[in-house]
């Protein structure tokens, strides 16, 4: 994106930025964003917008970006929720390409917020080719879905039961997932993911999606899924290409973990990995 934008200017909005760097000094999404923006400065002008509801994270992120010497006119850091800032961000970027990253801790973002992000800049009477380009990458929490589905199946009547179920209803766009969760079919969690993404695409119109699952060991179930919504087939291709390279890094990382845990005993990769086509 951005090859035909005025000044080749693009915007990135990271709505759950955190402090920018993890306690183990690994880069978080904001640091990855600004490092990438600097690396591709000859190709694109990237303006980064970060927000987080935690004041301490906002302060740490501001400090990190200053320490890194990131040009002050290339980013802004805001305190507050995505609901607080979304409309203003959408208004401020104009018709420039916008990439939004939603990575909340725990329950996924409200369905209505996801759809609004995709359609809010749409211009009446404009063709699809001329519409402002918006792409959205988000974290879909399998752990949260599994946990609240367990609450749904439970006979206990604790005080927070209805509130937890209602929260997931808001995140998934209704109570349609109840039937899927109660079925307990082998792939019910994936059915919920596909049902959610398909409903977003139907509500927004003109979008497609692609997903990538993430687990934290060789044998564990995925803990979350990354979902990209894009209105262009090149977006799907670029995501698939990025996923391919990232999966190799992920394999190498997990294999090293296993080998360290077993004091250097080699892991037979061909036996331990069986990617879905």
N, C-alpha and C positions, 0 to 999 in steps of 0.2 A: 504494500500500500504506500501511497504518498508520492509515487513517481510523477503524477500529474497535478499534485496539490500545489497551490501557490507557495513558492519558496521551499517546496518539498517538505513542508512542515506537517508533522504528525503529533498526536497527543496520546499519552499513556496514562490511564487512571488506575492506580492500585488502591483499592478502597479499604483494604484491611492490611495496612502496610507493616504493622509491628515496628520494632525498633530499627529495622534495616539490616541487622546482623545478629546471628544467634550467639548464645553464651559461649559456644565452642568455637566462635570466630568464623564459622561458615557464613557466607553471604546469604542474606534473605532476599526476597524479591526486589525491594527498592535498590539495593546495591547492585544486583544483577541488571536492573533496568538502566541505571545511570551509567554503569560500566559499558553496557551495550550501546547506549546512546553516544557515548564518547568515542567508542570504537568505530561507529558508522557515521561520524559527524560529516564526512565528506559526501555521503550519499543522502542523508536525511537530516532535517532539523527536528529533533525530538524534544518536546516539552513534557515533563513528567509531573503528574499531580498525585500526591500521596495523602491518605487520610487514615486516621485511627481514632477510636473513641477514648483510648487511654492516654492521658496527658503525659505520663512518664515515657511512653513509647514515642510520642511526638517529639519530646525533648531530646531523647537519645538519637532519633533519626536526624533531627536538625543538626545535632553535634557531629554525627557521622559524616553527613554530606559536607559540612564546613571543613572538617578535618581532611576529607578527601580532595578538597579544592574544587568541587563541582561548581561550575559557574552559576551564580545565584539567579540569573535570569532564565535558566533552563529548567527550573523546578519550583514547586510550591508544596508546602506541607501544611495540612489542615487537621484540626482536632474535631472529631465528631463522627457520627455514623454515616454509612452510605446514604441512608434516607435523608440525612441532613444536607448533604452536599451534592447529591446526584443531579438535581435540576440545575443548580448553578454551574456545575462542571459542564453539563450538556450545552448550556447557553454560552459558556465562555469559549468553547472550542469552535463555535461556528460551524462551517461546513467541512472543516479539516477531517481527515481520517482519525478515528478514535478507537483505541484498543483498551478494553476494560478488563481488569483482573479482579475477581471476587474470591477471596480465600479466607472465609470466616473460620473461627475456631468453633468446632461443634456443628450445630445445626446449619443446614444450608440457607442461603438467602431466600427471602420471600419470593414466591412465584411472580407476583405482580411487579416487583422491583426488577426482576430479570427481564420480563417482557417489556417494561417501560424503558429500560436501558437500550433495548434493540430497536424500538419503534419511535422513541421520542423525537428524533431528529428527522424523521421522514417528512418529505415535502409533498403536499397534495399536488397532483398533476405532473409531477416529475417522473420520468421513466426510471426503471430499476437501475440502469447503467449510470444515471446521473445523480442518484440519491447519495447523500453523505455516507461514507463508509464507516460502519460500526461493527466491531468484532468483540466477542465476549468470551473470555476463558474463566471457568469457575470450578471450584472444588465442590464435588458432590460427596457428602460424607456417608459412606456405607455404615460406619460405626453408629452414627446417630440414627439412621434408619433401622438398623438391627435392634438397637436399644429401645426405641419407641415402639417398634413392632412387638417387642417382648411385653411392653406395658399394655398394648392393645389386646394381646392374647391372655393376659393375666386376669384371674378372677378377683384379685384384690381390689379394694375400692379406696386406695389412699388418696389424699387430698390433691396431689399434683397430677393424677392420672389424666383427667380430662384436659388439663392445661397442656400437658406434653403432647397429647394426640392432636389437639387443636393447633399447636405450633407446627407440627409436621403437616397438617392439612394446609396451613397457609404457605408452607414452603413448597409443597408439591402441587398446589393448585386444586385442592379439593380432597374429598375423602375416598376417591376412587381406589387408592392404594390399599385400603382396608381389606378388600376382597383378595387382593394379590398376597398380602402379608399373611392372612389367615389360611390361605391355601397351603403355605409352607412347602411349595414345590421346590425342587432342588435349586433352581435358578431364580427364585422369587425376588431376591435383591436386585439382580440385573433387570428383571422385568419392571421393577419400580423405577430404576434409572431410565430405561428406554421409554417407559410411559411418561415420565416427567419431561424428558428432552423432546419427545414427540409432541407433547402438549404445548411446550414453549414454541416450537416451530410452527405449530398450527395457529397459535394465538398471534405470533409476530408476523407470519407470512413472509415468504421469500428467503427463508434461511434454511440451512442444513446444519448437521452437527456431526462431530466425530469425538470419540472418547478414548481415554487411556487409563487403565487401572494401575494402582500403586499399592504395593504390599511392602512390609518391612522385614520379610525373611523369605527364604526359598520355598517354604511350604505353607506360609500363612495365607489366609484369605485376604483379598484387597481391603485396605482400610478406607480408601477413598478413590474416586474417579475424577479425572480432569475432563471437563466437557468444553469443547470449543464450538461456539455458534458463529457461523460466518455465512455471508450472502454470496460468496464467490467460490467457484470450484477450486481456484488456486489456493484459497485459504485452507481447504480440506487437504490438498496435496502437501502444502508446506507443513501442516501439523503432522501428517503421517510421516513425512520425511524427518521432522524433528523428533518424533516419537521413536523412530527407528534408531537414531543415534543415541538418544537418551536411554533407551532400553539396554543398549550395550554397556553404557556407563553404569546403569543400575545393576546389571548382572555382575560386572566386575566388582562393584562395591559389596554386593551380597555374598559373592564367592569369597572375597577376602575376609569378610566377617566370619563366615563358616570355617575357613582355614585357620584363622586366628583362634577361634573358639576350640578347635580340635588340634591345636599346637602344630599347625603346618600341614596336616594331612590334606592331600589334594582332593578337591571336589570334582567329580566327573560331570562336567557341564552338560554334556549331551543327554545324560540320564536325569539330571535334576531340573532341566528346563524343557518345557513343552508348551511353547507359545501357541495361543489360539491363532488360526489364520486370519 
